[in-house]
Amino acid sequence: MKYICIFASGSGTNAQNIIEYFKKKKNIEVSLVLSNKKEAYVLQRARMLGVSGKFFSREDLNNSVVLKLLEEYRIDFIVLAGFLWLIPIEFLRAYPNRIVNIHPALLPKYGGKGMYGARVHETVLENNEKESGISIHYVNEEYDKGNIIFQTRCKIKQGETADSLAKKVHKLEYKHYPRVIEELVDSI
């Protein structure tokens, strides 16, 4: 059995989708969800789905508390799902090519610090792009700069809004992120 930990900062719809996907699998399990926001709904979602959910502070992240927790849960792979902090170098060393993130736009053009949520979709639309999509990438020491593992696209229609584009992108995330995670975890 291989164990996944999800890091998330928000409501956790992607985390829930990933947990539900792996509940049907025999060799991979989401065993831990961690959040840097004490009131993040993702922690409640995790608990409702039978997965341990825990809060951690920036200090916990930077002084090995979180790394020790990952060891305690025998975590093999880390998935970021709406997690907004940079991952410390110690994590990258402990989990080389075993930390991934999903970005709600096509990288490298629409990534970087501050490019998350509605701001990403608004920027894509402001630039009159004809398509957007998702990028799944390895995590490194910079925001959205790790090697891209998978991308897929969706068309942007005339009159598209940030909300309607976000819905299209979420559908792509829900469809592809769990499958790509499974392929990566199976290969370790």
VENSUL-V544651 format. One record per residue. N is the residue number from 1. RES is the residue in three letters. OMEGA is omega as a letter, one per 20 degrees, with the letter a starting at -180 (999 if undefined). D_FIRST is the distance of its C-alpha to the first C-alpha in whole Angstrom. Layout:
# VENSUL-V544651
N/RES/OMEGA/D_FIRST + N/RES/OMEGA/D_FIRST
This chain:
# VENSUL-V544651
1/MET/r/0 + 2/LYS/a/4 + 3/TYR/a/7 + 4/ILE/r/10 + 5/CYS/r/13 + 6/ILE/r/16 + 7/PHE/a/20 + 8/ALA/a/23 + 9/SER/a/26 + 10/GLY/a/28 + 11/SER/r/27 + 12/GLY/r/24 + 13/THR/r/24 + 14/ASN/r/22 + 15/ALA/r/19 + 16/GLN/r/20 + 17/ASN/a/20 + 18/ILE/r/16 + 19/ILE/a/15 + 20/GLU/r/17 + 21/TYR/a/15 + 22/PHE/r/12 + 23/LYS/a/12 + 24/LYS/a/13 + 25/LYS/a/10 + 26/LYS/a/8 + 27/ASN/a/5 + 28/ILE/a/6 + 29/GLU/r/7 + 30/VAL/a/10 + 31/SER/a/11 + 32/LEU/r/14 + 33/VAL/a/17 + 34/LEU/r/20 + 35/SER/r/24 + 36/ASN/r/27 + 37/LYS/a/29 + 38/LYS/a/29 + 39/GLU/a/31 + 40/ALA/a/28 + 41/TYR/r/27 + 42/VAL/r/24 + 43/LEU/r/23 + 44/GLN/r/25 + 45/ARG/a/23 + 46/ALA/a/19 + 47/ARG/r/21 + 48/MET/a/22 + 49/LEU/r/19 + 50/GLY/r/17 + 51/VAL/r/16 + 52/SER/r/17 + 53/GLY/a/20 + 54/LYS/r/22 + 55/PHE/r/25 + 56/PHE/r/26 + 57/SER/r/29 + 58/ARG/r/30 + 59/GLU/r/31 + 60/ASP/a/27 + 61/LEU/a/26 + 62/ASN/a/28 + 63/ASN/r/28 + 64/SER/r/25 + 65/VAL/a/24 + 66/VAL/r/21 + 67/LEU/r/20 + 68/LYS/r/20 + 69/LEU/r/18 + 70/LEU/r/15 + 71/GLU/a/15 + 72/GLU/a/15 + 73/TYR/r/12 + 74/ARG/a/10 + 75/ILE/r/10 + 76/ASP/a/10 + 77/PHE/a/12 + 78/ILE/r/15 + 79/VAL/r/17 + 80/LEU/a/20 + 81/ALA/a/22 + 82/GLY/r/25 + 83/PHE/a/25 + 84/LEU/r/29 + 85/TRP/r/28 + 86/LEU/r/28 + 87/ILE/a/25 + 88/PRO/a/26 + 89/ILE/r/26 + 90/GLU/r/24 + 91/PHE/r/21 + 92/LEU/r/22 + 93/ARG/a/22 + 94/ALA/a/19 + 95/TYR/a/17 + 96/PRO/a/19 + 97/ASN/r/19 + 98/ARG/r/16 + 99/ILE/a/18 + 100/VAL/r/19 + 101/ASN/r/22 + 102/ILE/a/24 + 103/HIS/a/28 + 104/PRO/r/30 + 105/ALA/a/32 + 106/LEU/r/33 + 107/LEU/j/32 + 108/PRO/a/34 + 109/LYS/a/37 + 110/TYR/r/36 + 111/GLY/r/34 + 112/GLY/a/34 + 113/LYS/r/35 + 114/GLY/a/36 + 115/MET/r/35 + 116/TYR/r/33 + 117/GLY/a/33 + 118/ALA/a/37 + 119/ARG/r/38 + 120/VAL/a/36 + 121/HIS/r/38 + 122/GLU/a/41 + 123/THR/r/41 + 124/VAL/a/40 + 125/LEU/r/43 + 126/GLU/a/45 + 127/ASN/r/45 + 128/ASN/r/46 + 129/GLU/r/43 + 130/LYS/r/42 + 131/GLU/r/39 + 132/SER/r/36 + 133/GLY/r/32 + 134/ILE/r/29 + 135/SER/r/27 + 136/ILE/a/24 + 137/HIS/r/24 + 138/TYR/r/22 + 139/VAL/r/23 + 140/ASN/a/26 + 141/GLU/r/29 + 142/GLU/r/31 + 143/TYR/r/30 + 144/ASP/a/29 + 145/LYS/a/30 + 146/GLY/a/27 + 147/ASN/a/27 + 148/ILE/r/26 + 149/ILE/a/23 + 150/PHE/r/25 + 151/GLN/r/28 + 152/THR/a/29 + 153/ARG/r/33 + 154/CYS/a/35 + 155/LYS/r/39 + 156/ILE/a/41 + 157/LYS/r/43 + 158/GLN/r/47 + 159/GLY/r/47 + 160/GLU/r/43 + 161/THR/r/43 + 162/ALA/r/40 + 163/ASP/a/38 + 164/SER/r/39 + 165/LEU/r/37 + 166/ALA/r/34 + 167/LYS/r/33 + 168/LYS/a/33 + 169/VAL/r/31 + 170/HIS/r/29 + 171/LYS/r/28 + 172/LEU/r/27 + 173/GLU/a/25 + 174/TYR/a/23 + 175/LYS/a/23 + 176/HIS/a/22 + 177/TYR/a/20 + 178/PRO/a/17 + 179/ARG/r/17 + 180/VAL/r/18 + 181/ILE/a/15 + 182/GLU/r/12 + 183/GLU/a/14 + 184/LEU/a/14 + 185/VAL/r/10 + 186/ASP/a/10 + 187/SER/a/13 + 188/ILE/999/12
